[in-house]
Amino acid sequence: MGDNQFVRSLDTLGSDDLPQVGGKSANLGELTRLDVPVLPGFTTTADGYDHYLDAADLRDDLRDALAGLDPDDVSDLQDRGRRVRNMVASAEMPDDLRRSIVEAYRRLGDEAGEANPRVAVRSSATAEDLPTASFAGQQETFLNVTGEDELVDAVKRCYASLFTDRAITYREDRDFDHFDVKLACPVQSMGRPDADRGCSGVAFTIDPDTGFENVVVVEAAYGLGELLVQGEVTPDRYTVFKPTNGILERERGEKAVRMVWRGDENAVEDVPEPDRKRYALDDDRIRELATYCGRIEDHFDRPMDVEWLLDGERDELYVVQARPETVHASAPERAVRTYELTGDADPSVAVAEGSRSATKSAPAGSGF
């Protein structure tokens, strides 16, 4: 796709490229090698972000605006955050960076046979999705972006979102220099989970509640995935046993609302009652998704958190992104405790207490 210093095609990337394209883009590049369906696209690079700041001579002004910040002073944090985001978003994009982005976008359209294709523009921080820290969700995503000017504006707003209040506080608390973390912007063809029979969701290659490692847990809801991520919709939940790819459990969620593309904007609408009462995914799709998740986990050799969509127009599943699961992966190893009865204690009480302790530490489904 005409890679250069400022733009890289997703299918040319791998984990070694993380310093230049961030965790999200690097992981997408890895997925293209795994027989896992990924929507086509490209990404800007950390060099492009640096070039943007330098061309606009923003660094000193941004440092001055953040100097002496007390992140516990919410009012001050909000004022400074708003100021630096406006500075970044309103800067002029240098011609060579703009040209690289526009040319990659045109090539993406040529491959799709469509002028000005609709795309999703996401944020991929160079310190994002690390095994020991997660910057995921701190920056912006822009959906249904179409046209060259709108794309360039979305990239600028992604750059600005590196300075959301949440991101500023996270870096301050963990002693990350604000200019050591840089931003790449993956740009992908827009999937249509909001079309008829489409849906989207997340999948975990470990039970997110118990840490049990022998299952894939899938959550699914209709429409674009933002409402699910924000916790505003109750999804279906499916549990798949890894060794057999058999479905152990289905829980039908309410799925009362969905986010869809209507006209020129995203809209939230009620889901018709018949659709609420059916499962968003059939059994074949659940197993197909679990298979992709297994390939992803095997490749990265760790539990993974996967975002996916079912395109209702193409009737195809796609993996949108994959990141390391950080909650249970960083937990200490399970311990087996032995109890020794001493003194004059009642043996039946001691055994009961020991059983309750053991039960609390055992993963759900560990009988399989």
C-alpha positions in Angstrom: 0.0 0.0 0.0 2.9 2.4 -0.7 4.5 2.3 2.8 6.7 5.2 3.8 7.9 6.9 6.9 4.5 8.2 7.8 2.1 5.4 6.6 2.3 1.5 6.8 -0.1 -1.1 5.4 -1.5 -3.3 8.2 -0.5 -6.5 6.5 3.2 -5.5 6.6 3.3 -5.1 10.4 4.3 -7.3 13.3 5.2 -7.1 16.9 8.6 -5.6 16.1 6.9 -2.5 14.8 5.2 -1.6 18.1 7.5 1.4 18.7 6.4 2.9 15.4 2.7 1.9 15.2 1.6 1.1 18.7 0.1 -2.0 20.2 -3.2 -2.0 18.4 -1.8 -1.6 14.9 1.1 -4.1 15.5 -1.4 -6.7 16.8 -3.6 -6.2 13.8 -0.5 -6.9 11.6 0.2 -10.1 13.5 -3.4 -11.2 13.0 -3.2 -11.0 9.2 -0.7 -13.9 9.4 -2.9 -16.2 11.4 -5.8 -17.1 9.1 -7.9 -14.7 11.1 -10.2 -12.3 9.1 -9.1 -8.6 9.5 -10.6 -5.7 7.7 -8.1 -4.1 5.3 -6.4 -0.9 6.1 -3.3 1.1 6.9 -1.9 3.1 9.9 0.0 6.3 10.4 3.2 6.0 12.4 4.9 7.5 15.4 7.2 9.3 13.0 4.1 10.9 11.5 2.9 12.0 15.0 6.3 13.5 15.8 6.4 15.3 12.5 3.0 16.8 13.1 4.0 18.2 16.5 7.3 19.5 15.2 5.9 21.1 12.1 3.4 23.0 14.2 6.1 23.8 16.8 3.8 22.5 19.6 6.1 20.8 22.0 7.2 23.7 24.2 3.7 25.1 24.3 2.3 21.7 25.4 5.0 21.2 28.0 4.2 24.7 29.4 0.5 24.0 29.5 1.1 20.8 31.5 3.9 22.0 33.8 3.1 21.7 37.5 -0.1 19.9 36.9 -1.8 18.3 40.0 -3.9 15.5 38.5 -6.0 15.5 41.8 -7.1 19.0 41.1 -10.0 18.0 38.7 -10.9 21.6 37.6 -7.2 22.4 36.8 -6.9 19.0 34.9 -10.0 19.7 32.9 -8.9 23.2 32.0 -5.4 22.2 30.9 -6.6 19.1 29.1 -9.1 21.1 27.1 -6.4 23.7 26.2 -3.8 21.1 25.0 -6.4 19.1 23.0 -7.5 22.3 21.2 -3.9 23.2 20.5 -3.2 19.8 18.9 -6.5 19.5 17.0 -6.3 23.0 15.5 -2.8 22.7 14.2 -2.2 22.5 10.4 -1.2 19.1 9.1 2.1 19.3 7.1 1.7 18.7 3.4 3.8 15.5 3.2 2.0 13.8 6.1 -1.4 14.7 4.6 -0.3 13.5 1.2 0.8 10.1 2.6 -2.5 9.6 4.4 -4.6 10.7 1.4 -2.7 8.4 -1.0 -3.1 5.4 1.3 -6.8 6.2 1.6 -7.2 6.4 -2.2 -5.5 3.0 -2.6 -7.8 1.5 0.0 -10.7 2.8 -2.1 -9.3 1.4 -5.3 -8.9 -2.0 -3.7 -12.6 -1.9 -2.6 -13.8 -0.5 -5.9 -15.2 2.5 -4.1 -14.4 6.2 -4.1 -14.1 7.8 -0.7 -14.8 4.5 1.2 -16.2 4.7 4.7 -13.6 3.9 7.3 -13.0 3.6 11.0 -10.1 5.7 12.5 -8.8 4.5 15.8 -5.9 5.4 18.1 -2.9 3.2 18.8 -0.5 4.5 21.4 3.1 3.3 21.3 2.8 2.2 25.0 -0.7 0.7 24.5 -1.6 -2.9 25.2 1.6 -3.7 27.1 1.6 -6.8 29.3 2.1 -4.6 32.4 0.0 -1.6 31.5 -3.1 -0.9 29.4 -3.7 2.5 27.7 -6.6 1.0 25.8 -9.8 3.1 25.7 -8.0 6.3 26.7 -8.0 7.7 23.2 -10.7 8.4 20.6 -12.2 6.3 17.8 -14.1 7.8 14.9 -16.5 5.6 12.9 -18.0 6.1 9.5 -15.4 8.6 8.3 -15.7 9.3 4.6 -13.8 11.7 2.3 -10.2 12.9 2.4 -10.8 16.1 4.5 -12.9 14.2 7.0 -10.2 11.6 7.3 -7.4 14.1 7.9 -9.5 15.9 10.5 -10.2 12.5 12.3 -6.4 11.8 12.4 -5.8 15.2 14.0 -8.5 14.6 16.6 -7.0 11.2 17.4 -3.7 12.9 17.9 -5.4 15.4 20.3 -7.0 12.6 22.2 -3.6 11.4 23.4 -4.3 14.3 25.9 -7.7 13.2 27.3 -8.0 13.9 31.0 -7.9 10.2 31.6 -4.8 9.7 29.6 -3.0 12.6 31.2 -3.8 11.3 34.7 -2.8 7.7 33.8 0.7 8.9 32.6 1.2 11.2 35.5 0.3 8.4 38.0 2.7 5.9 36.3 5.6 8.4 35.6 5.3 8.1 31.8 6.6 11.3 30.1 3.8 12.8 28.0 6.1 12.9 25.0 7.5 9.4 25.3 4.1 8.1 24.4 3.2 8.7 20.8 0.2 7.9 18.7 -0.4 6.0 15.5 -3.9 5.9 13.8 -5.0 2.7 12.2 -7.5 3.3 9.4 -9.7 0.3 8.3 -12.6 -0.3 6.0 -15.8 0.2 8.0 -17.5 -3.1 8.9 -21.3 -3.1 9.1 -22.4 -4.8 12.3 -25.4 -2.4 12.3 -26.8 -3.9 9.1 -29.5 -6.6 9.2 -28.4 -9.6 11.1 -25.1 -7.9 12.0 -23.7 -7.7 15.5 -20.5 -7.0 17.4 -18.9 -7.8 20.7 -15.9 -9.0 22.7 -14.4 -12.4 23.4 -12.0 -13.5 26.1 -9.8 -16.5 25.9 -10.1 -16.9 29.7 -13.2 -16.6 31.9 -13.1 -12.9 32.8 -15.0 -13.6 36.1 -13.1 -16.6 37.4 -9.8 -16.8 35.5 -10.7 -20.3 34.3 -8.4 -20.9 31.3 -10.2 -23.7 29.4 -13.0 -21.6 28.0 -13.6 -18.8 25.5 -16.3 -16.4 26.7 -18.1 -14.4 24.0 -20.4 -11.4 24.4 -22.5 -10.2 21.6 -25.0 -7.3 20.9 -26.5 -5.7 17.9 -25.0 -2.8 16.1 -21.7 -1.0 16.5 -19.8 -2.0 19.6 -19.5 1.3 21.4 -22.6 0.7 23.6 -21.3 -2.7 24.7 -17.9 -1.2 25.6 -19.6 1.6 27.5 -21.7 -0.9 29.5 -25.0 0.5 28.2 -26.4 -2.7 26.7 -26.8 -6.2 28.2 -25.3 -8.6 25.7 -25.7 -12.3 25.0 -23.0 -14.4 26.6 -21.7 -17.7 25.3 -19.2 -20.0 26.9 -17.2 -22.4 24.7 -15.0 -25.2 26.0 -11.6 -24.9 24.3 -10.6 -28.6 24.1 -13.8 -29.6 22.1 -15.0 -26.2 20.8 -18.4 -27.3 22.3 -20.8 -24.6 23.6 -21.2 -25.1 27.4 -23.6 -22.3 28.1 -25.7 -19.6 26.4 -27.2 -16.6 28.3 -29.5 -14.4 26.3 -29.0 -10.7 27.1 -31.7 -8.0 26.8 -30.0 -6.3 23.9 -32.5 -3.5 24.2 -30.7 -0.8 22.2 -28.2 -0.6 19.4 -26.0 2.0 17.8 -26.5 2.2 14.0 -25.4 4.4 11.1 -28.4 6.5 10.0 -27.9 9.2 7.3 -24.7 11.0 8.2 -24.4 10.1 11.9 -24.5 7.4 14.4 -27.8 7.0 16.2 -29.0 4.9 19.2 -32.3 3.1 18.6 -34.5 0.5 20.3 -34.1 -3.1 19.1 -37.3 -4.7 17.9 -38.8 -7.1 20.3 -38.4 -10.3 18.1 -34.6 -9.5 17.8 -34.2 -9.1 21.5 -35.6 -12.6 22.1 -33.3 -14.3 19.7 -29.6 -14.9 20.1 -27.4 -12.5 18.1 -25.0 -15.4 17.0 -25.9 -18.9 15.9 -23.9 -21.9 17.0 -21.7 -22.1 13.9 -20.7 -18.4 14.3 -19.9 -18.9 18.0 -17.6 -21.8 17.2 -16.0 -20.0 14.3 -15.2 -17.0 16.6 -13.9 -19.3 19.3 -11.6 -20.9 16.7 -10.2 -17.5 15.7 -9.7 -16.7 19.4 -7.8 -19.9 19.9 -5.5 -19.1 17.1 -4.9 -15.7 18.5 -4.2 -17.0 22.0 -1.8 -19.7 20.7 0.1 -17.1 18.6 0.5 -14.5 21.4 1.0 -17.3 24.0 -1.2 -15.5 26.6 -4.9 -14.9 27.4 -6.3 -12.3 25.0 -9.1 -9.8 24.9 -10.6 -9.8 21.4 -13.0 -7.3 19.7 -15.0 -8.6 16.7 -17.9 -7.8 14.5 -20.3 -9.7 12.2 -20.8 -7.7 9.0 -24.5 -8.0 8.2 -24.0 -7.0 4.6 -21.1 -9.4 3.8 -22.3 -12.0 6.3 -18.7 -12.3 7.5 -17.0 -12.3 10.8 -14.0 -10.0 11.4 -11.6 -9.5 14.3 -11.3 -5.7 15.0 -8.5 -5.9 17.5 -6.8 -8.1 20.1 -4.9 -7.1 23.2 -3.4 -9.0 26.2 -5.9 -9.7 29.0 -4.4 -7.9 32.0 -6.7 -8.7 34.9 -6.1 -12.4 35.4 -2.9 -12.6 33.5 -1.2 -10.5 36.2 -2.7 -12.3 39.1 -0.6 -14.6 41.2 -0.6 -18.3 40.6 -3.3 -20.3 42.3 -2.1 -21.8 45.5 -3.1 -25.1 47.1 -3.4 -24.8 50.9 -3.0 -27.7 53.3 -4.4 -27.5 56.8 -3.0 -29.3 59.9 -5.3 -29.8 62.9 -3.6 -28.9 66.2 -4.8 -28.7 69.7 -8.4 -29.6 70.7 -10.3 -28.1 67.8 -13.4 -29.9 66.5 -12.3 -31.8 63.3 -15.7 -31.3 61.6 -15.4 -27.5 61.9 -11.8 -27.5 60.7 -12.7 -29.6 57.6 -15.7 -27.4 56.8 -13.6 -24.2 57.1 -10.9 -25.7 54.9 -13.5 -26.8 52.3 -14.9 -23.3 52.1 -11.5 -21.8 51.5 -10.7 -24.3 48.8 -14.0 -23.7 47.1 -13.4 -20.0 47.0 -10.1 -20.4 45.2 -11.3 -23.0 42.6 -12.2 -21.8 39.1 -15.7 -22.3 37.9 -16.0 -25.3 35.7 -12.8 -26.8 36.9 -14.5 -30.2 36.9 -14.0 -30.5 33.2 
